[in-house]
């Protein structure tokens, strides 16, 4: 998912340089959405992993 966010970011930057502002804006918006979705999923799995490790360790 992070890879797709980077792809859309690069696509948006290239489109912005070439003057395609509508495509650039949409692409950057998609990149932002994917990045924050990735970040949210990462935090959830990090918390789940820490709590599962704590249960396995017996604390």
Buried (B, 14 or more C-beta within 10 A) or exposed (E): EEEEBEBBBEBBBEBBEEEBEEBBEBBBEBBBEBBEEBEEEEEEEEEEEEEEEEEEEEE
